[in-house]
Every structure is written in structure tokens, then in C-alpha cells.
Amino acid sequence: MPELIVDDFCFNGRLGSQGARIARVGRNHFHIQLGQAPGHPEWCNLLQFEILSHAKGNDLRLDVAFDGDPKLRFNHDASTWSYDGRNWMPANWKFWNKPGGEKEDTLTFPAFTEDQIFFGAQVPMPYEDVVEFMERYGCHPDVRVHVIGQSPGGRNIYRLEITERGELTTDDTDPQAAKPHPQALSRALSGALSTKLATKLATKSAFSRRWAFHVNQQHSGEHHAKWRMIGMIDWLLSDAGADFRRRSVWHFVLEMNPDAPSNGWYRVSSQGVDLNRAYLMSGPDPARQPQESYVMQKDFVALMASETPITACWSMHTWPDEAQPFMHPGPEVGTRIGPWTDLRDLLERLDVNHLINPLIADDKKLGTTNAWHRGPFEQYGITNYVCEGSDFWTDKTPSLEVGRIFMQAMAEYYP
């Protein structure tokens, strides 16, 4: 049986690690030196790779090293591996989060039963999977997939829009038009308007009365944040979410940094900017923002100026510990809906598997910020949610469940 060789490893595929260097130490034993993030020599790129062939029957030892700042350890997240890129198994670092593992750590694998292997941080979601999700969700009648721009690498940045659209009216040629709520149509017709005009006005009224939400994710290496969003989307598009789709409009930017997974960039873009620290209170500016941030903030500004402006914005992240939601309350909290503690209690009731720490609220304004996790709150005064946690999970199922819980709780909290 042939042993693994250096040429069997790929660091620039669907899951990659820019600048990684690999050298053979012994039979099925290799040393990998990680590369640095763009513009940040103190930060490593994530260890992500594919084994293209010859894995079957071979075990594997990898000694991994990085010479940068140990405060952001290369092994601070869980890692997983897979035969098919769909079903993932834990890959345990020998010195995970322990003294002695800041600069170098080891991974060992049993003899593989297939020739091809995928390896990534947390439970990885490459850009190609995002494209597949957009294609699948786009077949639903209540979904519109928008390409809001491209990354510097030419990949699409998608926004998924979900709301009940109903049947097209017989005299309206607009393919985006929605059948209005019957009550709104009745009020419009009572004014003796023409049917076509009444339908248009009622449709506008129906949309303008809906809650609107924006969910985004800035740090591509925080893959559980993306799986959390998939859990939210799946529940919203289920039969259980049908009523909430009638009452709300949801916008999801599942991958703000689509060039990152194939390069192993954790926080930054190709321009070396932490994308969660690139929100501009003065508004989008292509000269002052990385391309990805400019694209998303420009689109967000357009949504705020639409007939259904954003009610609340979610920013999804990960860190150690269980999922941890925070809230910066906007004007609807405690007035048009209940106090923030109602949402805290809803989450606790729905979280039967204890995956979520109690919601924390903070209504203090700083006056300015460069962070997406509170930028809309500071600039527009709207509610900002942020969720951290779960970076040590090696299964996407809990993140999917957390997303479902979040969406179900929002459906009850926003009547």
C-alpha cells in the first residue's frame, strides 16, 4: 500500500490554508507550518486542507506550528474531518487550549477507509456549499436570492430574502409582486379605487406592516455562526414558520467573505481588514471600506430606505462556551412588543437541551462604533442582536437547533 506523500495534500481547494507549507517527517507523518493572515503577521490562517488521493489504509500524524501571537491560537477552535464534505467527525488537538500548545500541536488520525479526506475548522462550510444552499432555497416560492455584489476574488455575495409572497395578481406583471393581506385589500377597495390600484396599494400596505430582520456573519472562520443561520432559515421555511413568513421579511447574508474558506482566513478579508470592524457610521464608502463591507453596508442602507425598513439586525459569531445571545434594544422593545426579559424567558423555555446561555441586554449607546454587532443600533437606533459561542462543537446539529430556537422565539416575541 503506498504511503501518503506531500503531493497528496491540497491547501487551495474548497477548504484551504493560504501560505501553509508541508514537509514529510516519516511514514504518514508530516509537519505543517501555517501561513499568516493578510496584513496580520500575528494571526495564522486556519488549518484547512484536502487529501486528494492515497488516504485509504493509511493512518496520519500532523505536527502543526505557527510563529505568531499565541493569544489567537491556531488550535483554539475545534476541528473536524470528513470523507464526503457533508458528514464530519472530530479531530482532536493533543494540546488543545493547554499550555504547550500555543506554538505547536499535533493531530493523529486512524487508518482511513476512503482515499479522499476533507479537514477544516469547527464544522466548515465552504463557499461552494453556500452556492448550493442558495440554489436549493431559491426554489421555494417565498424566497428571492439576490446577488448584492462580488468579492475581490470574483465570488458572489448573496442575500437571501424570505417572506410570504402569495399568488401573483392577474393584472400585475411585476414578478416580485405579492398577494396582499385580505384585510388590507378590503380597506383599499372600500375607497372605491380601481381593482389594479387597490391591489398595488394594499400590497404596499401589507409589506409595510411587516417586521423586517437582517442576519449577517462577518468572520468566515466562525462556521458555526453559518450553521446557526441555516437552522433559522430551515425553520422559517417549514410549515411551522408559515405564519411568521406572513408577518415578517427576513434577509440573510450567509457568507460576507466568500474568498475566505479556500484561503483559511478566519477574521480578515484579502485586504487584511477584520470585517466586523469595518462598519462606517457615516455610511458606505468604497474608498474607506474593504469591498465586502462596502457591498453589504450599501445593500443594508437600501433596505433601511425601503418600504419595509429593518426592525432588528442579527450579527452571528462564535467564541468558547455555549451559544451566547446579546441584545441592544431598539424602540419596539417594551412598547410594540414585550420587554427584553420576555425574549430571554422564551429562549430558556425552548432550549430544552441547554445549548444557549441566558440572553443579556445592553441599552447603553457609545455614540459611534466600527462594528457590525452594534453599528445599526448606534446609527439607526434599531435593535441589534449578536450571538457568540459554540466554537468547540464538532457537530453542526446543535448549531442548527440553536438557529431553530432563535427563529421560533422571534416568531413568538414579535407578534
C-alpha positions, 0 to 999 in steps of 0.5 A, spaced: 500 500 500 503 506 498 504 511 503 501 518 503 506 523 500 506 531 500 503 531 493 497 528 496 495 534 500 491 540 497 491 547 501 487 551 495 481 547 494 474 548 497 477 548 504 484 551 504 490 554 508 493 560 504 501 560 505 501 553 509 507 549 507 508 541 508 514 537 509 514 529 510 517 527 517 516 519 516 511 514 514 504 518 514 507 523 518 508 530 516 509 537 519 505 543 517 507 550 518 501 555 517 501 561 513 499 568 516 493 572 515 493 578 510 496 584 513 496 580 520 503 577 521 500 575 528 494 571 526 495 564 522 490 562 517 486 556 519 488 549 518 484 547 512 486 542 507 484 536 502 487 529 501 486 528 494 488 521 493 492 515 497 488 516 504 485 509 504 489 504 509 493 509 511 493 512 518 496 520 519 500 524 524 500 532 523 505 536 527 502 543 526 506 550 528 505 557 527 510 563 529 505 568 531 501 571 537 499 565 541 493 569 544 489 567 537 491 560 537 491 556 531 488 550 535 483 554 539 477 552 535 475 545 534 476 541 528 473 536 524 474 531 518 470 528 513 470 523 507 464 526 503 464 534 505 457 533 508 458 528 514 464 530 519 467 527 525 472 530 530 479 531 530 482 532 536 488 537 538 493 533 543 494 540 546 488 543 545 487 550 549 493 547 554 499 550 555 504 547 550 500 548 545 500 555 543 506 554 538 505 547 536 500 541 536 499 535 533 493 531 530 493 523 529 488 520 525 486 512 524 487 508 518 482 511 513 477 507 509 476 512 503 482 515 499 479 522 499 479 526 506 476 533 507 479 537 514 477 544 516 475 548 522 469 547 527 464 544 522 466 548 515 462 550 510 465 552 504 463 557 499 461 552 494 456 549 499 453 556 500 452 556 492 448 550 493 444 552 499 442 558 495 440 554 489 436 549 493 432 555 497 431 559 491 426 554 489 421 555 494 416 560 492 417 565 498 424 566 497 428 571 492 436 570 492 439 576 490 446 577 488 448 584 492 455 584 489 462 580 488 468 579 492 475 581 490 476 574 488 470 574 483 465 570 488 458 572 489 455 575 495 448 573 496 442 575 500 437 571 501 430 574 502 424 570 505 417 572 506 410 570 504 409 572 497 402 569 495 399 568 488 401 573 483 395 578 481 392 577 474 393 584 472 400 585 475 406 583 471 411 585 476 414 578 478 416 580 485 409 582 486 405 579 492 398 577 494 396 582 499 393 581 506 385 580 505 384 585 510 388 590 507 385 589 500 378 590 503 380 597 506 383 599 499 377 597 495 372 600 500 375 607 497 372 605 491 379 605 487 380 601 481 381 593 482 389 594 479 390 600 484 387 597 490 391 591 489 398 595 488 396 599 494 394 594 499 400 590 497 404 596 499 400 596 505 401 589 507 409 589 506 409 595 510 406 592 516 411 587 516 417 586 521 423 586 517 430 582 520 437 582 517 442 576 519 449 577 517 456 573 519 462 577 518 468 572 520 468 566 515 472 562 520 466 562 525 462 556 521 458 555 526 455 562 526 453 559 518 450 553 521 446 557 526 443 561 520 441 555 516 437 552 522 433 559 522 432 559 515 430 551 515 425 553 520 422 559 517 421 555 511 417 549 514 410 549 515 411 551 522 414 558 520 408 559 515 405 564 519 411 568 521 413 568 513 406 572 513 408 577 518 415 578 517 421 579 511 427 576 513 434 577 509 440 573 510 447 574 508 450 567 509 457 568 507 460 576 507 467 573 505 466 568 500 474 568 498 475 566 505 474 558 506 479 556 500 484 561 503 483 559 511 482 566 513 478 566 519 477 574 521 480 578 515 478 579 508 484 579 502 485 586 504 487 584 511 481 588 514 477 584 520 470 585 517 466 586 523 470 592 524 469 595 518 462 598 519 462 606 517 457 610 521 457 615 516 455 610 511 458 606 505 464 608 502 468 604 497 474 608 498 474 607 506 471 600 506 474 593 504 469 591 498 465 586 502 463 591 507 462 596 502 457 591 498 453 589 504 453 596 508 450 599 501 445 593 500 443 594 508 442 602 507 437 600 501 433 596 505 433 601 511 430 606 505 425 601 503 418 600 504 419 595 509 425 598 513 429 593 518 426 592 525 432 588 528 439 586 525 442 579 527 450 579 527 452 571 528 459 569 531 462 564 535 467 564 541 468 558 547 462 556 551 455 555 549 451 559 544 451 566 547 445 571 545 446 579 546 441 584 545 441 592 544 434 594 544 431 598 539 424 602 540 419 596 539 422 593 545 417 594 551 412 598 547 410 594 540 412 588 543 414 585 550 420 587 554 427 584 553 426 579 559 420 576 555 425 574 549 430 571 554 424 567 558 422 564 551 429 562 549 430 558 556 423 555 555 425 552 548 432 550 549 430 544 552 437 541 551 441 547 554 445 549 548 444 557 549 446 561 555 441 566 558 440 572 553 443 579 556 441 586 554 445 592 553 441 599 552 447 603 553 449 607 546 457 609 545 455 614 540 459 611 534 462 604 533 466 600 527 462 594 528 457 590 525 454 587 532 452 594 534 453 599 528 445 599 526 443 600 533 448 606 534 446 609 527 439 607 526 437 606 533 434 599 531 435 593 535 441 589 534 442 582 536 449 578 536 450 571 538 457 568 540 459 561 542 459 554 540 466 554 537 468 547 540 462 543 537 464 538 532 457 537 530 453 542 526 446 539 529 446 543 535 448 549 531 442 548 527 437 547 533 440 553 536 438 557 529 431 553 530 430 556 537 432 563 535 427 563 529 421 560 533 422 565 539 422 571 534 416 568 531 413 568 538 416 575 541 414 579 535 407 578 534 
